[in-house]
Amino acid sequence: MSTKGRAREGANPLADVPVEFADHFRSHVEPLTEVVVTRIHESVPEYLRPGNEVYAASTRTAVREALTVFLDRVGRTDPPAHRLRERFRMLGEAEVHEGRNLDSLQSAMRTALVIMWRELLKVQEQHPDLLPQHHVGVVAEAAFLFLEEMASAASEGYNEARAQASGELQRRRGRLVDLLLSEPDPSPRVIAELASSARWRVPDKVAVIVLQGYGEETAPPALPSDVLHDFHRAAPCLVLPDPEGPGRLRALERLLRGRNAAAGPPVDITETAVSLAHARETLELVQVSVVPADGIALWSEHLTPLLLLRDRKLMREMITSRLAPLRKLSDGQRERLSETLLLWLQHGYNAKRVAQVQHLHPQTVRYRLRLLTNLFGDRLDDPDLRFELEMALRVERLARSADPGSEPAKLAPHT
């Protein structure tokens, strides 16, 4: 059976290599270690820490142990156990803590392999009796398998550490969201401390976006790394830093894939809860169709309905009292006269303009206005009452957009 076949079955590919070669090569381990460490520092600057003897010693120990363990496998069917794999797992973990990916470590390992292989060939050329030519390929294959084994261990350690770090980072960011949305307003110092531990840059302004329709079965969207989120709240929300930056909200709209969402106003970091409250108000109007569900509804663009519907009981009372004369009419007549009255108030009391908007003959509009004058009398001449009439009619229209079958009487408070 070939050496490659034995390697696939888990046998040691170096078992048939003369052990005398390994014994001779051991005298090269210490000077070779220094050469490898020097070359690693040259090719991977991240590992060069001038004055940090602990860091340099760790690199030197890893190289020396790798060379020793490889040589210990020569000529043995069952090589002695060694914790080298655990050491390379720890090296992989360390890359996560250093904020690097595995590229630097893998580059260092390849550098070590190339230098070791060159030295092996040099010894073989000088002492062919210790390592016959037909064993050279076997040693080469074993060296690459050894590198793959250590790289696999480093990758395991790296992935485990990264998963653990990611989970801890997300927990810290979750606590940061809770802090930002808490009342009373948190202090800037506490925010800065928790943000630092959560690796989140504290921005000048933030806006809160609340979402509708994220249940347990719905996978959250992949968000930019600087967007804080909490999908486990009754009203899932995002904390968006620098919301007025170019394309920030538009990019989020694409990620949210058309789900109903509303954004509060940009606020200072200590007032994040204020933005949350306004976002919730806006989403409530989206949910009842007062505000159109078209992308992310912005609180700042819907101030009129938010103001008019803030105190529902008060506005119902205003509808009941200010629009009382219209209750004498039939449903159809009341709807027609309400629409004409609102347009007349909105267009500067210009009957001709109202006729154009309603696509009616001016005489029809004037007839309706005479009926309205008979119903409301001189109240239509009072600027304050005209203002209140317009508010009441606007609220009534907003209510009808949310519930097309609603009537003014239904908006009045129950007695």
C-alpha positions, 0 to 999 in steps of 0.5 A, a space after each residue: 500500500 502507498 504512503 498516501 493510502 496509509 495516510 488516508 487510513 490514519 497511519 503515520 506517513 513517517 513511520 518508514 522514514 529512518 529515525 536516524 534522520 530525525 535524531 540528526 536533524 534535532 541538532 538543527 531545531 534551535 538555530 532553525 527556530 530562530 531563523 523561522 521566527 525572524 522570517 515570520 517577523 519580517 513577512 508578518 509585521 503583526 507578529 513583531 512586537 519590539 520589547 514584548 518578550 512574552 509575545 516573542 517567546 510564545 512565537 518561538 515556543 510554537 515554532 520549536 514545538 511544531 518542529 519537535 513534534 514533527 520529528 517525533 513522528 519519524 520512524 514511529 507507527 504510533 507517535 507519542 501524544 502531544 498537546 501541539 494541536 491544543 496550542 494551535 487551537 489557542 493560537 487561533 483563539 488569540 487571533 480573534 482577541 487580537 482583532 485579526 482573521 486567520 490570514 496572518 497565522 496561516 502566512 506564518 505557518 506557511 513561512 515556517 514550512 518553507 524554511 523547514 523544508 529547505 533545511 530538510 533538503 539541505 541535510 538530505 543532500 549532505 547526508 543521503 545515507 540518513 534520508 534516502 531519496 525515495 523517502 523525500 516525497 514521503 517527508 514532503 507529503 507528511 509536512 504538508 499534512 502536518 501543516 494542514 492538521 495544525 491549520 485545522 486546529 487553529 481554525 477550530 479555535 478561531 471559529 469557536 472564539 469568534 462565535 463566543 465573542 460574537 455572542 458576548 458582543 451581541 449581549 452587550 449590544 442588547 444591554 446597550 439598547 435597553 439602556 438607550 431606550 430606558 427612562 429617565 434618560 441615561 447619563 452620557 458617561 454610562 452610555 459611553 462605557 457600555 458602548 465601548 464594551 459593545 464596540 459601538 461608536 457613540 454618534 452625534 444623533 440617533 433615530 429609533 425605527 420600530 417594526 411590525 410583523 417580526 414573529 418568532 418564525 421570521 428571520 431578522 434582516 442582515 443589518 449594517 454592523 453599526 445598527 443596534 437592534 432588539 427583535 425580541 421586544 413587543 415592538 421590535 426596534 432598531 437604533 440607527 446612528 447618524 440617521 440623516 447621513 446620505 442613503 441611511 434610511 433608504 438602505 434600511 428600507 431595502 433590507 426591511 423588504 417592505 415591512 411596515 416600519 416607522 422612524 422617530 426623529 433624530 435626537 441626541 443619544 441621551 434622548 433615544 427614548 423620545 425617538 422611540 415614543 414618536 416612532 411608536 406613535 407613527 407606526 400606530 397610524 400606519 397600522 390603521 392606514 392613516 399614514 401610508 405603509 410606504 417604506 419607513 414612515 417618518 414621524 417628521 413628515 406626518 406631524 398633522 395627523 399625529 397632532 390631531 389624533 394625539 388626544 382622541 377623546 378631545 378630538 371626538 368632542 370637537 367633532 361632536 360639538 363643532 360639526 353638530 349642525 351636520 348631524 341633521 343631514 342624511 349620510 350622503 348629504 352630510 358627506 358632500 357638504 363636509 367635503 365642500 366645507 373642508 375644501 372651502 376652508 383649505 382654499 381661502 374661501 374661494 368657491 371657484 377653486 373648490 369647484 375645480 378641485 371637486 370637478 363641479 359646476 361653480 353654481 353647485 358649490 355656491 348652492 352647497 355653501 349657502 346650505 352650509 351658511 344656513 346650518 352654521 350661520 355667522 360661525 363661518 365668519 369667526 376665524 377661530 371657529 373656522 380653524 376649529 372646523 377645519 381641524 374637526 373635518 380633517 380628523 373626520 377625514 383621517 378617521 374615514 381613511 382608517 375606517 371607510 365605514 365610520 361616521 362622525 357620530 361614531 367618533 363621539 365619546 360614549 355616554 
